């Protein structure tokens, strides 16, 4: 019950204050440029990295990015910039 109420309050505040949903709801913000560049903000940490795969922890689940020739250009506590050939971006929920 408290979870639903908290969600309703966040939704209402987001609409009333004109704030982006990712800020109020703790969602990741993902910016892609074609298949060569992806910038992810508001993640919870790096789980795995190779030249073909990047896996990040999110508040709810994980983000899996698959491709080729991956290079991490920037990594900060809640932001990451990945370059390479991106083939897939998948959300994996907690029950996957």
Buried (B, 14 or more C-beta within 10 A) or exposed (E): EEEEEEEEEBEEEBEEEEEEEBEBBEBBBBEBEEEEBBBBBBBBEEEEBEEBBBBBEBEEBBBBBBBEEBEEEEEEEEEBBBBBEBEEBEEEEEEE
